[in-house]
């Protein structure tokens, strides 16, 4: 999993971005439609899952498909995402 640190938010809180594919399980891939809407479906699944731990859509051209989290530690975020994927 690649975690990218980005500029702090307006309140000075540290933020990290993860690509949505890191939040998709093998089962999600199997259940996804096989047509042109596959990527959109997987992104929606990942975004809805990430919201349980504070994830939000990251709207920039420099990081397409990103989901941003307010996090102070890469290890802590990685642990939270691993728990989320197991449940």
C-alpha positions in Angstrom: 0.0 0.0 0.0 1.4 3.4 -1.0 0.5 6.2 1.3 1.3 9.7 0.2 1.5 12.6 2.6 -0.1 15.8 1.3 -0.4 19.4 2.5 -2.1 19.9 5.8 -5.7 21.0 5.9 -6.7 24.5 6.8 -6.6 23.6 10.5 -3.1 22.2 10.4 -4.1 18.6 10.5 -1.9 16.1 8.7 -3.5 14.4 5.7 -2.6 11.2 3.8 -3.9 9.9 0.4 -4.3 6.3 -0.6 -5.3 5.0 -4.1 -8.8 3.5 -4.1 -7.5 0.1 -5.4 -5.8 -0.4 -1.9 -9.3 -0.4 -0.4 -10.8 -3.0 -2.7 -10.8 -6.7 -1.8 -10.6 -9.7 -4.1 -14.3 -10.4 -3.4 -15.2 -6.8 -4.5 -13.3 -7.4 -7.8 -15.2 -10.7 -8.4 -18.6 -9.0 -7.7 -17.9 -6.0 -9.9 -19.6 -5.8 -13.3 -17.4 -6.7 -16.2 -18.5 -3.8 -18.4 -17.3 -0.2 -18.7 -18.7 0.7 -15.3 -16.3 -1.6 -13.4 -13.9 1.1 -12.3 -16.7 3.4 -11.3 -18.3 0.6 -9.2 -15.0 -0.3 -7.5 -14.3 3.3 -6.7 -17.7 3.7 -5.2 -17.2 0.5 -3.0 -13.8 1.8 -1.9 -15.1 5.3 -1.1 -18.1 4.0 0.9 -15.8 1.6 2.8 -13.3 4.4 3.6 -15.9 6.7 5.0 -16.2 4.4 8.0 -12.7 5.6 9.1 -13.0 9.2 7.8 -12.0 8.8 4.2 -13.1 11.4 1.6 -12.8 11.8 -2.1 -9.5 13.5 -3.1 -10.2 16.0 -5.9 -7.0 16.7 -7.8 -5.6 16.1 -11.2 -2.2 15.1 -9.7 -3.6 12.0 -7.8 -6.5 10.4 -9.7 -8.6 7.9 -7.8 -7.3 9.1 -4.4 -9.0 8.9 -1.1 -7.8 11.3 1.6 -7.7 10.6 5.3 -6.8 12.9 8.3 -4.0 10.9 9.8 -0.8 11.6 11.7 0.9 8.3 11.1 1.3 6.1 8.0 1.4 3.0 10.3 -1.8 3.9 12.1 -3.6 4.5 8.8 -2.4 1.3 7.3 -3.6 -0.6 10.4 -7.0 1.0 10.3 -7.4 0.1 6.6 -6.3 -3.5 7.3 -9.0 -3.8 10.0 -11.5 -2.3 7.6 -10.7 -4.8 4.9 -11.0 -7.8 7.2 -14.5 -6.8 8.4 
